[in-house]
Amino acid sequence: MVKSSKVKTQNSIVSNYSQLISIESLFQAWREFKRGKRNKMDVQVFERNLEDNLFDLERKLETKTYKHGNYQDFYINDPKRRHIHKALVGDRIVHHLLYKYLYGLFDNTFIFDSYSCRLGKGTHKTVDRLEKFARIVSKNYKEKCWSLKLDIKKFFDSIDHQILLNLISDKVEDENIIWLIREVIQSFSTPNRGLTPKGMPLGNLTSQIFANIYLNELDQFVKHELKIKYYIRYADDFVILDGSIEKLIHYVNIMESFLEKKLKLKLHTKKIIIRKLAQGIDFCGYVVLPHYCLVRTKTRNRIFKRVLREGISNQSLQSYLGHFSHAQTYYLSRDLNNQAWLNQIR
């Protein structure tokens, strides 16, 4: 593989560390970072002395005296309980720098059917693609179609720092950029019994691109070694469609072995699910069935419970209706609109 560190952005081409950490790049990263966060206290405090803070950050990056700060941790329920780690504002600006750089460098190396945290992708495009694959495999719903759904056990906690750095080093030749990436990666680790540090924080923007770089190894193995045509990945969840259940069972052992040997990851054994298309393929919040698609029951119930308990703003209502619009949900959308209207007149 030919190494490269030249990344084309909207305004310029980043080809070395000096351009990456320039004051112009830092101001751009700040503008991107602050969107939707202006009412946050830590962001307001940073902005009071914005120029001083950014020039100080540039100096530390230039002299390589920059040290990533500690994290503030908390839990959210979305709907699953997740442990979030929030970095300091200056560190999150650095995350934006690196995310933009790495995205530009790696995105065109990812397979088409990797959909998480990529421009022009997302959950709706994922489900559209799954519906298309289901039609093809079942020959317009006339033949058998089976799905194999897998996910990785404690994925973000299990990412091996050294393996990730090695994968990035295959594409990045500037040692100063590698130094900065290493500083971010090693700013966080989860307790483990192994010798090498592991773990990425849920909350870092960089964790999104790191995850795609890491699991791109699995994607390439599936597409080019196993020659599996109908494969889709969203984050650490992935699904394969085939007309043969025997093939799908065979793939489980092969992929399990690859993940453990190459990436030091384990499949979640309790979440290995094989289903007929006629039973419904549950993926990314929707259930794909022959001829139509439904919103997952848990998702629907969670939305209605939230509306009944807390009420709903017009912005949230439109967001939920947009989610429903990608499935056969005429009556569901009608009921949600009615409930929102009832809340307003109470």
C-alpha positions in Angstrom: 0.0 0.0 0.0 1.3 3.4 -1.0 1.5 5.8 2.0 -0.1 9.2 1.7 -0.9 12.1 4.0 -2.3 14.5 1.4 -6.0 15.3 2.1 -8.1 17.6 -0.1 -10.6 19.7 1.9 -13.1 22.3 0.7 -10.6 25.1 1.2 -7.2 23.6 0.9 -5.0 20.5 0.7 -3.5 19.2 4.0 -0.3 17.5 3.1 1.8 17.9 6.3 1.6 18.5 10.1 2.2 22.2 9.8 -0.8 22.7 7.6 -2.9 20.5 9.8 -2.3 22.5 13.0 -2.1 26.0 11.4 -4.1 28.7 13.1 -6.4 28.9 10.1 -7.1 25.2 10.5 -7.8 25.6 14.2 -10.2 28.5 13.6 -12.0 26.4 11.0 -12.2 23.4 13.5 -13.5 25.8 16.1 -16.3 27.0 13.8 -17.3 23.4 13.0 -17.1 22.4 16.7 -19.2 25.2 18.2 -22.3 24.6 16.0 -25.2 23.8 18.3 -23.0 24.2 21.4 -23.0 27.9 22.0 -25.2 27.6 25.1 -22.8 25.1 26.8 -21.0 26.7 29.7 -17.6 25.2 28.9 -17.8 26.4 25.3 -18.8 29.9 26.4 -15.8 30.0 28.8 -13.5 28.9 26.1 -14.9 31.6 23.7 -14.4 34.4 26.1 -10.6 34.2 25.3 -11.0 32.5 22.0 -7.9 33.9 20.2 -5.6 33.4 23.2 -6.9 29.9 23.7 -6.4 28.9 20.0 -3.0 30.5 19.7 -1.9 28.7 22.9 -3.2 25.4 21.4 -1.3 26.1 18.2 1.9 26.7 20.1 1.5 23.5 22.1 0.8 21.5 19.0 3.7 23.1 17.1 6.2 22.4 19.9 4.6 19.0 20.6 4.0 19.9 24.2 0.3 19.3 23.8 -1.1 16.8 26.2 -4.7 15.5 26.0 -6.7 16.4 29.1 -8.9 14.2 31.3 -12.5 13.2 30.5 -15.7 14.0 32.3 -17.8 10.9 32.3 -21.6 10.4 32.6 -24.4 8.0 31.5 -27.2 8.5 28.9 -30.1 6.2 28.0 -30.5 6.2 24.2 -32.4 3.8 24.8 -29.6 1.5 26.0 -27.5 2.8 28.9 -24.2 4.1 27.6 -21.1 5.4 29.4 -20.1 8.7 27.7 -16.7 10.4 28.1 -16.5 14.1 27.3 -13.2 15.8 26.6 -12.2 19.4 27.3 -13.1 22.0 24.6 -9.5 22.4 23.4 -9.1 18.6 23.0 -12.4 18.4 21.1 -11.1 21.1 18.7 -8.1 18.8 18.1 -10.5 15.9 17.5 -12.2 18.0 14.7 -8.9 18.6 13.1 -8.0 14.9 13.1 -11.5 13.7 12.1 -11.6 15.9 9.0 -8.1 14.9 8.0 -8.6 11.1 8.5 -12.0 11.1 6.9 -10.6 12.7 3.8 -7.7 10.2 3.7 -9.6 7.0 4.4 -13.2 7.4 3.3 -12.6 6.4 -0.3 -10.9 3.2 0.9 -14.1 2.0 2.7 -16.5 -0.3 1.0 -19.7 1.1 -0.4 -21.9 -0.8 2.1 -20.4 0.7 5.2 -22.9 3.3 6.4 -22.1 4.6 9.8 -20.8 8.2 10.2 -20.3 8.8 6.5 -21.5 11.6 4.3 -24.5 10.6 2.2 -25.1 7.5 4.2 -26.9 7.0 7.6 -29.6 4.6 8.8 -32.2 5.4 6.2 -29.8 4.7 3.3 -28.8 1.5 5.2 -32.4 0.2 5.3 -33.0 1.2 1.7 -30.0 -0.9 0.7 -31.1 -3.8 2.9 -34.6 -3.7 1.2 -32.9 -3.8 -2.2 -30.7 -6.7 -1.2 -33.7 -8.6 0.1 -35.5 -8.2 -3.2 -32.4 -9.4 -5.2 -31.7 -12.5 -3.0 -35.3 -13.5 -2.8 -35.8 -12.9 -6.6 -38.6 -10.4 -5.9 -39.8 -12.4 -2.9 -40.4 -15.6 -4.8 -37.5 -17.6 -3.3 -35.9 -18.1 0.1 -33.9 -15.3 1.7 -32.1 -15.7 5.0 -30.4 -13.0 7.1 -27.4 -13.4 9.4 -27.2 -10.5 11.9 -24.1 -10.1 14.0 -22.5 -7.6 16.3 -19.3 -7.3 18.2 -19.1 -7.7 22.0 -18.1 -4.4 23.7 -16.7 -3.1 20.5 -15.5 0.4 21.6 -14.0 -1.1 24.8 -12.1 -3.7 22.8 -10.3 -1.7 20.1 -6.6 -2.4 20.4 -4.6 0.8 20.4 -1.5 -0.7 18.6 -3.5 -2.4 15.9 -5.4 0.8 15.2 -2.2 2.8 15.1 -0.7 0.3 12.7 -3.7 0.6 10.4 -3.4 4.4 10.4 0.3 4.3 9.9 -0.2 2.3 6.7 -1.8 5.5 5.2 -0.1 8.4 7.1 3.6 9.0 6.5 4.0 12.2 8.5 5.4 11.1 11.9 4.2 14.3 13.6 0.6 13.6 12.6 1.1 10.0 13.9 2.4 11.5 17.2 -0.8 13.6 17.5 -3.1 10.7 16.6 -1.3 8.6 19.2 -1.8 11.2 21.8 -5.5 11.2 21.2 -5.8 7.4 21.0 -3.8 6.9 24.2 -5.7 9.6 26.1 -8.3 6.9 27.0 -8.2 3.2 27.8 -10.5 0.6 29.5 -9.3 -1.8 32.1 -8.2 -5.1 30.6 -6.1 -8.1 31.5 -4.0 -7.9 28.3 -0.6 -6.2 27.8 -1.7 -3.7 25.3 -4.0 -0.7 26.0 -7.5 -0.9 24.6 -10.6 1.2 24.2 -12.1 4.2 22.6 -14.4 6.7 24.4 -18.0 7.1 23.4 -18.1 10.9 23.0 -15.0 11.6 20.9 -15.6 12.6 17.3 -12.4 10.8 16.4 -13.8 7.5 17.8 -16.3 7.4 14.8 -13.5 7.5 12.1 -11.3 5.2 14.2 -14.1 2.7 14.4 -14.5 2.7 10.6 -10.8 2.4 10.0 -10.7 -0.6 12.4 -13.7 -2.5 11.0 -12.7 -1.7 7.4 -10.4 -4.7 7.8 -13.4 -6.9 8.4 -15.3 -5.3 5.5 -12.4 -5.9 3.1 -12.1 -9.5 4.3 -15.8 -10.2 3.8 -15.9 -8.6 0.3 -12.6 -9.7 -1.2 -11.7 -12.9 0.7 -15.1 -14.4 1.4 -16.6 -12.8 -1.7 -19.9 -12.1 0.1 -22.0 -9.8 -2.1 -24.9 -9.0 0.1 -23.2 -7.6 3.3 -24.0 -4.3 5.1 -22.3 -2.8 8.1 -23.6 0.0 10.4 -21.1 0.7 13.2 -20.4 -2.7 14.9 -23.7 -4.2 13.6 -23.6 -6.1 10.3 -26.0 -8.3 8.3 -25.5 -10.8 5.5 -28.2 -12.0 3.2 -28.2 -15.3 1.3 -30.5 -17.9 -0.1 -28.7 -20.7 1.9 -28.9 -20.9 5.7 -25.9 -23.4 5.6 -23.7 -20.7 4.0 -24.6 -18.2 6.7 -23.9 -20.7 9.5 -20.5 -21.4 7.8 -19.7 -17.7 7.7 -20.1 -17.3 11.5 -17.1 -19.4 12.4 -14.9 -17.9 9.7 -15.7 -14.3 10.7 -15.4 -15.1 14.4 -11.9 -16.5 13.8 -10.9 -13.5 11.6 -12.0 -11.0 14.2 -10.2 -12.7 17.1 -6.9 -13.2 15.2 -6.7 -10.0 13.2 -8.5 -7.4 15.4 -8.7 -9.0 18.8 -12.4 -8.7 18.8 -15.2 -11.1 19.8 -18.6 -11.7 18.3 -21.5 -11.2 20.7 -22.6 -14.9 20.9 -26.0 -14.0 22.3 -26.7 -11.7 19.3 -26.0 -14.1 16.5 -29.4 -14.1 14.8 -30.5 -16.0 11.7 -34.0 -15.3 10.4 -36.1 -15.7 7.3 -37.0 -12.6 5.4 -40.7 -13.5 6.0 -40.0 -13.2 9.8 -38.6 -9.7 9.4 -35.0 -8.5 9.4 -34.5 -6.1 12.4 -31.8 -3.6 11.6 -31.1 0.1 12.3 -34.5 0.7 14.0 -36.6 -0.8 11.2 -37.9 -4.3 10.3 -37.6 -5.2 6.7 -40.2 -7.7 5.4 -41.3 -8.8 1.9 -42.8 -5.9 0.0 -42.7 -3.4 3.0 -40.8 -2.1 6.0 -41.9 -1.3 9.5 -40.6 0.8 12.4 -39.2 -1.4 15.1 -41.8 -2.0 17.9 -39.4 -0.9 20.6 -38.6 2.3 18.8 -42.3 3.1 18.2 -43.2 2.4 21.8 -40.3 4.5 23.1 -41.4 7.5 21.0 -45.0 7.4 22.1 -44.0 6.9 25.8 -41.8 10.0 25.6 -44.5 12.1 23.9 -47.0 11.1 26.6 -44.6 11.7 29.5 -42.8 14.9 28.3 -44.9 16.3 25.5 -43.2 17.2 22.2 -41.8 20.2 20.4 -42.6 20.8 16.7 -39.0 20.1 15.8 -39.0 16.7 17.6 -42.4 15.9 16.0 -41.0 16.5 12.5 -37.9 14.4 13.3 -40.1 11.5 14.5 -42.4 11.8 11.5 -39.3 11.8 9.2 -38.2 8.6 10.9 -41.6 7.0 10.3 -41.7 8.2 6.7 -39.1 5.6 5.7 -41.5 2.8 6.5 -45.2 1.9 6.0 -46.5 4.0 8.9 -49.5 6.0 7.7 -51.6 5.1 10.8 -48.6 5.4 13.1 -47.8 8.9 11.8 -51.5 9.9 12.1 -51.6 8.7 15.7 -48.5 10.6 16.6 -49.8 13.8 15.1 -53.1 13.3 17.0 -51.2 12.7 20.3 -49.1 15.9 19.7 -52.3 17.9 19.1 -53.9 16.5 22.2 -50.9 17.5 24.3 -51.2 21.1 23.0 -54.8 21.6 24.0 -54.5 20.0 27.5 
